[in-house]
Amino acid sequence: MFTGIIEDIGVISNLKREKDNLHISIKSNITAELKIDQSVAHNGVCLTVVTINDDEYTVTAIKETLDKTSLNTFAINDKVNLERAMKLGDRLDGHIVQGHVDQTAICTNIEEANGSWIFTFNYDASLNNITIEKGSITINGTSLTVVNSKKDTFSVAIIPYTYNHTNFNTFKIGTIVNLEFDVLGKYVSKLVELNKADQ
């Protein structure tokens, strides 16, 4: 379980394919505090630490994860949003984030707004995920509030702190990102779907 509050920006130092798996090595300021078998969210994708070497650690993404996330677009020196799993009893500063990406989206517009930024994303609405105005959304592991919610597109407003302390400052039009929709919203959407099927 995560909160969507990014702890560090890691840098990809190595990528190694092995059959359908991708081993991802990352240099990070939090590496010294990690342990083997620990869960870390990488751009919102929960992956398990498998090796640690000085300031670098490695995680493995399997085919299922690669098929549903943007991890296949990773390149050496890319910046990655990192968050360790929350501790029981900690404040929940963001919202409940599982680290289970629902789908990807494409950045379609970036607008500077006198000290902040408005990022707009388009996603495949046929997968039945929804956003709501002022609801929560996780983009690359970052807990954010939805603005301008429509059927297959939405925007988020990014303050300078978030812009400077996440990989949002690397986004361009066409950047593919990971989305995790609000878990409560997903349950409500599923219940509505099941009720319609029963009628």
TIRO-2110 file (N, C-alpha, C; in Angstrom, 1 decimal):
// TIRO-2110
0.8, -1.2, 0.0, N, 1, A
0.0, 0.0, 0.0, CA, 1, A
0.9, 1.2, 0.0, C, 1, A
0.5, 2.2, -0.8, N, 2, A
1.3, 3.5, -1.0, CA, 2, A
0.4, 4.6, -0.8, C, 2, A
0.9, 5.8, -0.8, N, 3, A
0.2, 7.1, -0.6, CA, 3, A
0.2, 8.0, -1.8, C, 3, A
1.1, 7.7, -2.8, N, 4, A
1.2, 8.6, -3.9, CA, 4, A
2.0, 9.8, -3.6, C, 4, A
2.8, 9.9, -2.5, N, 5, A
3.7, 11.0, -2.2, CA, 5, A
5.1, 10.5, -2.6, C, 5, A
5.7, 11.1, -3.6, N, 6, A
7.0, 10.6, -4.1, CA, 6, A
8.1, 10.9, -3.1, C, 6, A
8.9, 9.9, -2.9, N, 7, A
10.1, 10.1, -1.9, CA, 7, A
11.3, 10.5, -2.6, C, 7, A
11.6, 10.0, -3.8, N, 8, A
12.8, 10.2, -4.5, CA, 8, A
12.6, 10.1, -6.0, C, 8, A
13.5, 10.7, -6.8, N, 9, A
13.6, 10.4, -8.2, CA, 9, A
14.8, 9.6, -8.5, C, 9, A
14.6, 8.3, -8.9, N, 10, A
15.7, 7.5, -9.2, CA, 10, A
16.1, 7.6, -10.7, C, 10, A
17.3, 7.1, -11.0, N, 11, A
17.8, 7.2, -12.4, CA, 11, A
18.1, 5.7, -12.9, C, 11, A
17.5, 5.3, -14.0, N, 12, A
17.7, 4.0, -14.5, CA, 12, A
19.2, 3.8, -15.0, C, 12, A
19.9, 2.9, -14.4, N, 13, A
21.3, 2.7, -14.7, CA, 13, A
21.5, 1.5, -15.6, C, 13, A
20.6, 0.5, -15.6, N, 14, A
20.8, -0.7, -16.5, CA, 14, A
19.4, -1.3, -16.8, C, 14, A
19.3, -1.9, -18.0, N, 15, A
18.1, -2.6, -18.3, CA, 15, A
18.5, -3.9, -19.0, C, 15, A
18.0, -5.0, -18.5, N, 16, A
18.4, -6.3, -19.0, CA, 16, A
17.2, -7.2, -19.3, C, 16, A
17.1, -7.7, -20.5, N, 17, A
16.0, -8.6, -20.9, CA, 17, A
16.4, -10.0, -20.6, C, 17, A
15.5, -10.8, -20.0, N, 18, A
15.7, -12.2, -19.8, CA, 18, A
14.4, -12.9, -20.1, C, 18, A
14.3, -13.6, -21.2, N, 19, A
13.0, -14.1, -21.7, CA, 19, A
12.0, -13.0, -21.8, C, 19, A
10.8, -13.2, -21.1, N, 20, A
9.8, -12.2, -21.1, CA, 20, A
10.0, -11.1, -20.0, C, 20, A
11.0, -11.3, -19.2, N, 21, A
11.2, -10.4, -18.0, CA, 21, A
12.1, -9.2, -18.4, C, 21, A
12.0, -8.1, -17.6, N, 22, A
12.9, -7.0, -17.7, CA, 22, A
13.4, -6.7, -16.3, C, 22, A
14.8, -6.8, -16.2, N, 23, A
15.4, -6.5, -15.0, CA, 23, A
15.8, -5.0, -15.1, C, 23, A
15.4, -4.2, -14.1, N, 24, A
15.6, -2.8, -14.1, CA, 24, A
16.5, -2.4, -12.9, C, 24, A
17.6, -1.8, -13.2, N, 25, A
18.5, -1.3, -12.2, CA, 25, A
18.4, 0.2, -12.0, C, 25, A
18.3, 0.7, -10.8, N, 26, A
18.1, 2.1, -10.5, CA, 26, A
19.0, 2.6, -9.5, C, 26, A
19.6, 3.8, -9.7, N, 27, A
20.4, 4.5, -8.7, CA, 27, A
19.5, 5.4, -8.0, C, 27, A
19.6, 5.4, -6.6, N, 28, A
18.6, 6.2, -5.9, CA, 28, A
19.2, 6.6, -4.5, C, 28, A
18.8, 7.7, -4.0, N, 29, A
19.2, 8.2, -2.7, CA, 29, A
18.7, 7.3, -1.6, C, 29, A
17.6, 6.5, -1.8, N, 30, A
17.0, 5.7, -0.8, CA, 30, A
17.5, 4.2, -0.8, C, 30, A
18.4, 3.9, -1.8, N, 31, A
18.9, 2.5, -1.9, CA, 31, A
19.4, 2.0, -0.6, C, 31, A
20.2, 2.8, 0.2, N, 32, A
20.8, 2.3, 1.4, CA, 32, A
19.8, 1.9, 2.4, C, 32, A
18.6, 2.4, 2.3, N, 33, A
17.5, 2.1, 3.3, CA, 33, A
16.6, 0.9, 2.8, C, 33, A
16.9, 0.4, 1.6, N, 34, A
16.1, -0.7, 1.1, CA, 34, A
16.6, -2.1, 1.6, C, 34, A
15.7, -3.1, 1.5, N, 35, A
16.0, -4.5, 1.8, CA, 35, A
15.5, -5.3, 0.6, C, 35, A
16.2, -6.5, 0.5, N, 36, A
15.7, -7.5, -0.5, CA, 36, A
14.3, -7.9, -0.1, C, 36, A
13.4, -8.1, -1.1, N, 37, A
12.0, -8.4, -1.0, CA, 37, A
11.1, -7.2, -0.6, C, 37, A
11.7, -6.0, -0.5, N, 38, A
10.9, -4.9, -0.2, CA, 38, A
10.1, -4.4, -1.4, C, 38, A
8.9, -3.9, -1.2, N, 39, A
8.1, -3.3, -2.3, CA, 39, A
8.4, -1.9, -2.5, C, 39, A
8.6, -1.5, -3.7, N, 40, A
8.8, 0.0, -4.0, CA, 40, A
8.0, 0.3, -5.3, C, 40, A
7.3, 1.4, -5.3, N, 41, A
6.5, 1.8, -6.4, CA, 41, A
7.5, 2.6, -7.4, C, 41, A
7.5, 2.2, -8.6, N, 42, A
8.3, 2.8, -9.7, CA, 42, A
7.3, 3.4, -10.7, C, 42, A
7.2, 4.7, -10.8, N, 43, A
6.2, 5.4, -11.6, CA, 43, A
4.9, 4.8, -11.3, C, 43, A
4.6, 4.4, -10.1, N, 44, A
3.3, 3.9, -9.7, CA, 44, A
3.2, 2.4, -9.8, C, 44, A
4.2, 1.7, -10.2, N, 45, A
4.2, 0.2, -10.4, CA, 45, A
4.9, -0.4, -9.2, C, 45, A
4.2, -1.2, -8.5, N, 46, A
4.8, -1.9, -7.3, CA, 46, A
5.7, -3.1, -7.8, C, 46, A
7.0, -3.0, -7.5, N, 47, A
7.9, -4.0, -7.9, CA, 47, A
8.8, -4.4, -6.7, C, 47, A
9.3, -5.6, -6.6, N, 48, A
10.1, -6.1, -5.5, CA, 48, A
11.6, -6.0, -5.7, C, 48, A
12.3, -5.5, -4.7, N, 49, A
13.7, -5.4, -4.8, CA, 49, A
14.3, -6.8, -4.8, C, 49, A
15.2, -7.1, -5.8, N, 50, A
15.8, -8.4, -5.8, CA, 50, A
17.3, -8.4, -5.6, C, 50, A
17.9, -7.3, -5.9, N, 51, A
19.4, -7.2, -5.5, CA, 51, A
19.7, -5.8, -5.1, C, 51, A
20.7, -5.6, -4.3, N, 52, A
21.2, -4.3, -3.9, CA, 52, A
22.7, -4.3, -4.1, C, 52, A
23.2, -3.2, -4.7, N, 53, A
24.7, -3.1, -4.9, CA, 53, A
25.1, -1.6, -4.7, C, 53, A
25.6, -1.3, -3.6, N, 54, A
26.0, 0.1, -3.3, CA, 54, A
24.7, 1.0, -3.4, C, 54, A
24.8, 2.0, -4.3, N, 55, A
23.6, 2.9, -4.4, CA, 55, A
22.7, 2.5, -5.5, C, 55, A
22.8, 1.3, -6.0, N, 56, A
22.0, 0.8, -7.1, CA, 56, A
21.2, -0.5, -6.6, C, 56, A
20.0, -0.6, -7.0, N, 57, A
19.2, -1.8, -6.7, CA, 57, A
18.5, -2.2, -8.0, C, 57, A
18.0, -3.5, -8.0, N, 58, A
17.4, -4.0, -9.2, CA, 58, A
16.0, -4.6, -8.8, C, 58, A
15.1, -4.4, -9.7, N, 59, A
13.7, -5.0, -9.6, CA, 59, A
13.5, -5.7, -10.9, C, 59, A
12.5, -6.6, -10.9, N, 60, A
12.2, -7.4, -12.1, CA, 60, A
10.7, -7.2, -12.5, C, 60, A
10.4, -6.8, -13.7, N, 61, A
9.1, -6.7, -14.2, CA, 61, A
8.8, -7.9, -15.2, C, 61, A
7.7, -8.6, -14.9, N, 62, A
7.3, -9.7, -15.7, CA, 62, A
6.4, -9.2, -16.9, C, 62, A
6.1, -10.1, -17.8, N, 63, A
5.4, -9.8, -19.1, CA, 63, A
4.0, -9.1, -18.7, C, 63, A
3.3, -9.6, -17.8, N, 64, A
2.0, -9.0, -17.4, CA, 64, A
2.1, -7.5, -17.1, C, 64, A
3.1, -7.2, -16.3, N, 65, A
3.4, -5.8, -15.9, CA, 65, A
3.8, -5.0, -17.1, C, 65, A
4.7, -5.5, -17.9, N, 66, A
5.2, -4.8, -19.1, CA, 66, A
4.1, -4.5, -20.1, C, 66, A
3.1, -5.5, -20.2, N, 67, A
2.0, -5.3, -21.1, CA, 67, A
1.0, -4.2, -20.7, C, 67, A
0.9, -4.0, -19.4, N, 68, A
-0.1, -3.1, -18.9, CA, 68, A
0.4, -1.7, -18.4, C, 68, A
1.7, -1.5, -18.5, N, 69, A
2.3, -0.3, -17.9, CA, 69, A
3.2, 0.4, -19.0, C, 69, A
3.8, 1.5, -18.6, N, 70, A
4.8, 2.1, -19.5, CA, 70, A
6.2, 1.7, -19.3, C, 70, A
6.4, 0.6, -18.5, N, 71, A
7.8, 0.2, -18.2, CA, 71, A
8.6, -0.2, -19.5, C, 71, A
7.9, -0.6, -20.5, N, 72, A
8.6, -1.0, -21.7, CA, 72, A
9.2, 0.2, -22.4, C, 72, A
8.8, 1.4, -22.1, N, 73, A
9.4, 2.6, -22.7, CA, 73, A
10.6, 3.1, -21.9, C, 73, A
11.0, 2.4, -20.8, N, 74, A
12.2, 2.9, -20.0, CA, 74, A
13.4, 2.8, -20.9, C, 74, A
14.3, 3.8, -20.6, N, 75, A
15.6, 3.8, -21.3, CA, 75, A
16.6, 4.2, -20.2, C, 75, A
17.9, 3.9, -20.4, N, 76, A
18.9, 4.2, -19.4, CA, 76, A
19.0, 5.8, -19.3, C, 76, A
19.1, 6.2, -18.0, N, 77, A
19.1, 7.6, -17.6, CA, 77, A
17.8, 8.2, -17.5, C, 77, A
16.7, 7.5, -17.8, N, 78, A
15.3, 8.0, -17.5, CA, 78, A
15.2, 8.2, -16.0, C, 78, A
14.4, 9.2, -15.6, N, 79, A
14.1, 9.5, -14.2, CA, 79, A
12.8, 8.7, -13.9, C, 79, A
12.8, 8.2, -12.6, N, 80, A
11.7, 7.4, -12.2, CA, 80, A
11.2, 7.8, -10.8, C, 80, A
9.9, 8.1, -10.7, N, 81, A
9.3, 8.4, -9.4, CA, 81, A
9.3, 7.2, -8.5, C, 81, A
9.8, 7.3, -7.2, N, 82, A
10.0, 6.2, -6.3, CA, 82, A
9.2, 6.5, -5.0, C, 82, A
8.6, 5.5, -4.5, N, 83, A
7.9, 5.5, -3.2, CA, 83, A
8.0, 4.2, -2.5, C, 83, A
8.5, 4.1, -1.3, N, 84, A
8.4, 2.9, -0.5, CA, 84, A
7.0, 2.7, 0.1, C, 84, A
6.7, 1.4, 0.4, N, 85, A
5.4, 1.1, 0.9, CA, 85, A
5.2, 1.9, 2.2, C, 85, A
3.9, 2.3, 2.5, N, 86, A
3.7, 3.1, 3.7, CA, 86, A
3.8, 2.2, 5.0, C, 86, A
4.1, 2.8, 6.1, N, 87, A
4.2, 2.1, 7.4, CA, 87, A
2.9, 2.3, 8.1, C, 87, A
2.4, 1.2, 8.7, N, 88, A
1.2, 1.2, 9.5, CA, 88, A
1.3, 2.3, 10.5, C, 88, A
0.3, 3.2, 10.6, N, 89, A
0.3, 4.3, 11.6, CA, 89, A
0.8, 5.6, 11.0, C, 89, A
1.4, 5.6, 9.8, N, 90, A
1.8, 6.8, 9.2, CA, 90, A
0.6, 7.7, 8.7, C, 90, A
0.8, 9.0, 8.6, N, 91, A
-0.2, 9.8, 8.0, CA, 91, A
-0.4, 9.4, 6.5, C, 91, A
-1.6, 9.5, 6.1, N, 92, A
-2.0, 9.2, 4.7, CA, 92, A
-2.1, 10.6, 4.0, C, 92, A
-0.9, 11.1, 3.5, N, 93, A
-0.9, 12.4, 3.0, CA, 93, A
-1.5, 12.5, 1.6, C, 93, A
-1.4, 11.4, 0.8, N, 94, A
-2.0, 11.4, -0.5, CA, 94, A
-3.4, 10.8, -0.5, C, 94, A
-3.5, 9.6, -1.2, N, 95, A
-4.7, 8.8, -1.1, CA, 95, A
-4.3, 7.3, -1.1, C, 95, A
-5.2, 6.4, -1.0, N, 96, A
-4.8, 5.0, -1.0, CA, 96, A
-4.4, 4.6, -2.4, C, 96, A
-3.2, 4.2, -2.5, N, 97, A
-2.6, 3.7, -3.8, CA, 97, A
-2.1, 2.3, -3.6, C, 97, A
-2.5, 1.4, -4.5, N, 98, A
-2.1, 0.0, -4.4, CA, 98, A
-0.8, -0.3, -5.1, C, 98, A
-0.4, 0.5, -6.1, N, 99, A
0.7, 0.2, -6.9, CA, 99, A
0.4, -0.8, -8.0, C, 99, A
-0.9, -0.9, -8.3, N, 100, A
-1.4, -1.8, -9.4, CA, 100, A
-1.9, -0.9, -10.5, C, 100, A
-1.1, -0.7, -11.5, N, 101, A
-1.5, 0.2, -12.6, CA, 101, A
-2.7, -0.4, -13.4, C, 101, A
-3.7, 0.5, -13.7, N, 102, A
-4.9, 0.1, -14.4, CA, 102, A
-4.7, 0.1, -15.9, C, 102, A
-4.0, 1.2, -16.4, N, 103, A
-3.7, 1.4, -17.8, CA, 103, A
-2.8, 2.5, -18.0, C, 103, A
-2.4, 2.8, -19.2, N, 104, A
-1.5, 3.9, -19.5, CA, 104, A
-2.3, 5.0, -20.1, C, 104, A
-1.7, 6.2, -20.2, N, 105, A
-2.3, 7.4, -20.8, CA, 105, A
-1.2, 8.1, -21.6, C, 105, A
-1.7, 9.0, -22.5, N, 106, A
-0.7, 9.8, -23.2, CA, 106, A
-0.9, 11.3, -22.8, C, 106, A
0.2, 12.0, -22.6, N, 107, A
0.1, 13.4, -22.3, CA, 107, A
-0.2, 14.1, -23.6, C, 107, A
-1.3, 14.9, -23.6, N, 108, A
-1.7, 15.6, -24.9, CA, 108, A
-1.5, 17.1, -24.8, C, 108, A
-1.3, 17.6, -23.6, N, 109, A
-1.1, 19.1, -23.6, CA, 109, A
-0.5, 19.5, -22.2, C, 109, A
0.4, 20.5, -22.3, N, 110, A
1.1, 21.0, -21.1, CA, 110, A
0.9, 22.5, -21.2, C, 110, A
0.3, 23.1, -20.2, N, 111, A
0.1, 24.5, -20.2, CA, 111, A
0.7, 25.2, -18.9, C, 111, A
1.5, 26.2, -19.1, N, 112, A
2.0, 26.9, -18.0, CA, 112, A
1.0, 27.9, -17.5, C, 112, A
0.7, 27.9, -16.2, N, 113, A
-0.4, 28.7, -15.7, CA, 113, A
0.0, 29.6, -14.6, C, 113, A
0.9, 30.5, -14.9, N, 114, A
1.4, 31.6, -14.0, CA, 114, A
1.8, 31.0, -12.7, C, 114, A
2.8, 30.1, -12.7, N, 115, A
3.4, 29.6, -11.5, CA, 115, A
3.0, 28.1, -11.3, C, 115, A
2.1, 27.6, -12.0, N, 116, A
1.8, 26.1, -12.0, CA, 116, A
1.7, 25.6, -13.4, C, 116, A
1.4, 24.3, -13.5, N, 117, A
1.3, 23.7, -14.8, CA, 117, A
0.0, 22.9, -14.9, C, 117, A
-0.7, 22.9, -16.0, N, 118, A
-1.8, 22.0, -16.3, CA, 118, A
-1.4, 21.0, -17.3, C, 118, A
-1.4, 19.7, -16.9, N, 119, A
-1.1, 18.6, -17.8, CA, 119, A
-2.4, 17.9, -18.1, C, 119, A
-2.6, 17.6, -19.4, N, 120, A
-3.8, 16.9, -19.9, CA, 120, A
-3.4, 15.6, -20.4, C, 120, A
-4.2, 14.6, -20.1, N, 121, A
-3.9, 13.2, -20.5, CA, 121, A
-5.1, 12.6, -21.2, C, 121, A
-4.9, 11.7, -22.2, N, 122, A
-5.9, 11.0, -22.9, CA, 122, A
-5.7, 9.5, -22.6, C, 122, A
-6.8, 8.8, -22.3, N, 123, A
-6.7, 7.3, -22.0, CA, 123, A
-7.9, 6.6, -22.7, C, 123, A
-7.7, 5.3, -22.8, N, 124, A
-8.7, 4.4, -23.5, CA, 124, A
-9.9, 4.2, -22.6, C, 124, A
-11.0, 4.9, -22.8, N, 125, A
-12.2, 4.8, -22.0, CA, 125, A
-12.9, 3.5, -22.1, C, 125, A
-12.6, 2.7, -23.1, N, 126, A
-13.3, 1.4, -23.3, CA, 126, A
-12.9, 0.4, -22.2, C, 126, A
-11.9, 0.7, -21.4, N, 127, A
-11.5, -0.2, -20.3, CA, 127, A
-12.3, 0.0, -19.1, C, 127, A
-13.3, 1.0, -19.2, N, 128, A
-14.3, 1.2, -18.1, CA, 128, A
-13.7, 1.9, -16.9, C, 128, A
-12.5, 2.5, -17.0, N, 129, A
-12.0, 3.3, -15.9, CA, 129, A
-12.5, 4.7, -16.0, C, 129, A
-12.8, 5.4, -14.9, N, 130, A
-13.4, 6.7, -15.0, CA, 130, A
-12.6, 7.7, -14.0, C, 130, A
-12.7, 8.9, -14.4, N, 131, A
-12.3, 10.0, -13.4, CA, 131, A
-13.5, 10.8, -13.1, C, 131, A
-13.4, 11.5, -12.0, N, 132, A
-14.5, 12.5, -11.6, CA, 132, A
-13.8, 13.8, -11.2, C, 132, A
-14.5, 14.9, -11.4, N, 133, A
-14.0, 16.2, -11.1, CA, 133, A
-13.7, 16.2, -9.6, C, 133, A
-12.5, 16.6, -9.2, N, 134, A
-12.0, 16.7, -7.9, CA, 134, A
-11.7, 15.4, -7.2, C, 134, A
-11.8, 14.3, -8.0, N, 135, A
-11.5, 13.0, -7.5, CA, 135, A
-10.0, 12.7, -7.5, C, 135, A
-9.5, 11.6, -7.0, N, 136, A
-8.1, 11.3, -7.0, CA, 136, A
-7.7, 10.4, -8.2, C, 136, A
-6.5, 10.7, -8.6, N, 137, A
-5.9, 9.9, -9.7, CA, 137, A
-4.4, 9.7, -9.4, C, 137, A
-3.8, 8.6, -9.7, N, 138, A
-2.4, 8.4, -9.6, CA, 138, A
-1.7, 8.4, -10.9, C, 138, A
-0.8, 9.3, -11.2, N, 139, A
-0.1, 9.4, -12.4, CA, 139, A
1.4, 9.1, -12.1, C, 139, A
2.0, 8.1, -12.7, N, 140, A
3.4, 7.7, -12.5, CA, 140, A
3.6, 7.6, -10.9, C, 140, A
2.6, 7.2, -10.2, N, 141, A
2.8, 7.0, -8.8, CA, 141, A
2.5, 8.2, -7.9, C, 141, A
2.2, 9.3, -8.6, N, 142, A
2.0, 10.6, -7.9, CA, 142, A
0.5, 10.8, -7.6, C, 142, A
0.1, 11.0, -6.4, N, 143, A
-1.3, 11.3, -6.0, CA, 143, A
-1.7, 12.7, -6.4, C, 143, A
-2.7, 12.8, -7.2, N, 144, A
-3.2, 14.1, -7.7, CA, 144, A
-4.7, 14.2, -7.8, C, 144, A
-5.2, 15.4, -7.9, N, 145, A
-6.6, 15.7, -8.0, CA, 145, A
-7.0, 16.0, -9.5, C, 145, A
-8.1, 15.4, -9.9, N, 146, A
-8.5, 15.5, -11.3, CA, 146, A
-9.2, 16.9, -11.5, C, 146, A
-8.9, 17.5, -12.6, N, 147, A
-9.7, 18.7, -13.1, CA, 147, A
-10.1, 18.4, -14.5, C, 147, A
-11.1, 19.1, -15.0, N, 148, A
-11.6, 18.9, -16.4, CA, 148, A
-11.8, 17.5, -16.8, C, 148, A
-12.5, 16.7, -15.9, N, 149, A
-12.8, 15.3, -16.2, CA, 149, A
-13.8, 15.2, -17.3, C, 149, A
-13.4, 14.3, -18.3, N, 150, A
-14.3, 14.0, -19.4, CA, 150, A
-14.2, 12.5, -19.6, C, 150, A
-14.9, 11.9, -20.6, N, 151, A
-15.0, 10.5, -20.8, CA, 151, A
-13.7, 9.8, -21.0, C, 151, A
-12.8, 10.4, -21.8, N, 152, A
-11.5, 9.7, -22.1, CA, 152, A
-10.3, 10.7, -21.9, C, 152, A
-10.5, 11.8, -21.2, N, 153, A
-9.5, 12.7, -20.9, CA, 153, A
-9.7, 13.4, -19.6, C, 153, A
-8.6, 13.9, -19.1, N, 154, A
-8.7, 14.7, -17.8, CA, 154, A
-7.4, 15.5, -17.7, C, 154, A
-7.4, 16.5, -16.8, N, 155, A
-6.2, 17.3, -16.5, CA, 155, A
-5.9, 17.2, -15.0, C, 155, A
-4.7, 17.6, -14.7, N, 156, A
-4.2, 17.8, -13.3, CA, 156, A
-3.4, 19.1, -13.3, C, 156, A
-3.5, 19.8, -12.1, N, 157, A
-2.8, 21.0, -11.9, CA, 157, A
-1.6, 20.6, -11.0, C, 157, A
-0.4, 21.0, -11.5, N, 158, A
0.9, 20.6, -10.8, CA, 158, A
1.5, 21.9, -10.2, C, 158, A
1.7, 21.9, -8.9, N, 159, A
2.4, 23.0, -8.2, CA, 159, A
3.9, 22.9, -8.4, C, 159, A
4.6, 24.0, -8.2, N, 160, A
6.1, 23.9, -8.4, CA, 160, A
6.8, 22.8, -7.6, C, 160, A
6.4, 22.6, -6.3, N, 161, A
7.0, 21.5, -5.5, CA, 161, A
6.9, 20.2, -6.2, C, 161, A
5.7, 19.8, -6.6, N, 162, A
5.5, 18.5, -7.3, CA, 162, A
6.3, 18.5, -8.6, C, 162, A
6.2, 19.6, -9.4, N, 163, A
6.9, 19.6, -10.7, CA, 163, A
8.4, 19.4, -10.5, C, 163, A
9.0, 20.0, -9.4, N, 164, A
10.4, 19.8, -9.2, CA, 164, A
10.9, 18.6, -8.5, C, 164, A
9.9, 17.9, -7.8, N, 165, A
10.3, 16.7, -7.0, CA, 165, A
9.7, 15.4, -7.6, C, 165, A
9.2, 15.4, -8.8, N, 166, A
8.8, 14.2, -9.5, CA, 166, A
9.3, 14.3, -10.9, C, 166, A
9.0, 13.2, -11.7, N, 167, A
9.4, 13.3, -13.1, CA, 167, A
8.5, 14.0, -14.0, C, 167, A
7.5, 14.7, -13.5, N, 168, A
6.6, 15.6, -14.3, CA, 168, A
7.4, 16.6, -15.1, C, 168, A
8.6, 17.0, -14.6, N, 169, A
9.4, 18.0, -15.3, CA, 169, A
10.1, 17.4, -16.5, C, 169, A
9.9, 16.1, -16.7, N, 170, A
10.5, 15.5, -18.0, CA, 170, A
9.4, 15.2, -19.0, C, 170, A
8.1, 15.4, -18.6, N, 171, A
7.0, 15.1, -19.6, CA, 171, A
7.0, 16.0, -20.8, C, 171, A
6.7, 15.4, -21.9, N, 172, A
6.5, 16.2, -23.1, CA, 172, A
5.1, 15.7, -23.7, C, 172, A
4.6, 16.4, -24.7, N, 173, A
3.4, 15.9, -25.4, CA, 173, A
3.8, 14.6, -26.1, C, 173, A
3.0, 13.5, -25.8, N, 174, A
3.3, 12.2, -26.3, CA, 174, A
3.9, 11.3, -25.3, C, 174, A
4.3, 11.8, -24.1, N, 175, A
4.9, 11.0, -23.0, CA, 175, A
3.8, 10.0, -22.5, C, 175, A
4.1, 8.7, -22.4, N, 176, A
3.2, 7.7, -21.9, CA, 176, A
3.4, 7.5, -20.4, C, 176, A
2.3, 7.6, -19.7, N, 177, A
2.4, 7.5, -18.2, CA, 177, A
1.5, 6.4, -17.7, C, 177, A
1.7, 6.0, -16.5, N, 178, A
0.9, 4.9, -15.8, CA, 178, A
-0.2, 5.6, -15.0, C, 178, A
-1.4, 5.0, -15.1, N, 179, A
-2.5, 5.5, -14.3, CA, 179, A
-3.0, 4.4, -13.4, C, 179, A
-3.3, 4.8, -12.2, N, 180, A
-4.0, 4.0, -11.2, CA, 180, A
-5.2, 4.8, -10.8, C, 180, A
-6.4, 4.4, -11.1, N, 181, A
-7.6, 5.1, -10.8, CA, 181, A
-8.0, 4.8, -9.3, C, 181, A
-8.7, 5.7, -8.8, N, 182, A
-9.1, 5.6, -7.3, CA, 182, A
-9.8, 4.3, -7.0, C, 182, A
-9.3, 3.6, -6.0, N, 183, A
-9.8, 2.3, -5.7, CA, 183, A
-11.3, 2.3, -5.3, C, 183, A
-11.7, 3.3, -4.6, N, 184, A
-13.1, 3.4, -4.2, CA, 184, A
-14.0, 3.6, -5.5, C, 184, A
-13.5, 4.4, -6.3, N, 185, A
-14.2, 4.7, -7.6, CA, 185, A
-14.3, 3.4, -8.4, C, 185, A
-13.3, 2.6, -8.4, N, 186, A
-13.3, 1.3, -9.2, CA, 186, A
-14.4, 0.4, -8.6, C, 186, A
-14.5, 0.3, -7.3, N, 187, A
-15.5, -0.6, -6.7, CA, 187, A
-16.9, -0.1, -7.0, C, 187, A
-17.1, 1.2, -6.9, N, 188, A
-18.4, 1.8, -7.2, CA, 188, A
-18.8, 1.5, -8.7, C, 188, A
-17.8, 1.7, -9.6, N, 189, A
-18.1, 1.5, -11.0, CA, 189, A
-18.4, 0.0, -11.3, C, 189, A
-17.7, -0.9, -10.6, N, 190, A
-18.0, -2.3, -10.8, CA, 190, A
-19.4, -2.7, -10.3, C, 190, A
-19.7, -2.1, -9.1, N, 191, A
-21.1, -2.4, -8.6, CA, 191, A
-22.2, -1.9, -9.5, C, 191, A
-22.0, -0.8, -10.1, N, 192, A
-23.0, -0.2, -11.0, CA, 192, A
-23.1, -1.1, -12.2, C, 192, A
-21.9, -1.6, -12.7, N, 193, A
-21.9, -2.5, -13.9, CA, 193, A
-22.6, -3.8, -13.6, C, 193, A
-22.4, -4.4, -12.4, N, 194, A
-23.0, -5.6, -12.0, CA, 194, A
-24.5, -5.4, -11.8, C, 194, A
-25.0, -4.3, -11.3, N, 195, A
-26.4, -4.0, -11.1, CA, 195, A
-27.1, -4.0, -12.4, C, 195, A
-26.4, -3.3, -13.4, N, 196, A
-27.0, -3.2, -14.8, CA, 196, A
-27.2, -4.6, -15.4, C, 196, A
-26.2, -5.5, -15.2, N, 197, A
-26.2, -6.8, -15.8, CA, 197, A
-27.3, -7.7, -15.1, C, 197, A
-27.6, -7.4, -13.9, N, 198, A
-28.7, -8.2, -13.2, CA, 198, A
-30.1, -7.7, -13.6, C, 198, A
-30.2, -6.6, -14.2, N, 199, A
-31.6, -6.1, -14.5, CA, 199, A
-32.1, -6.6, -15.8, C, 199, A
END
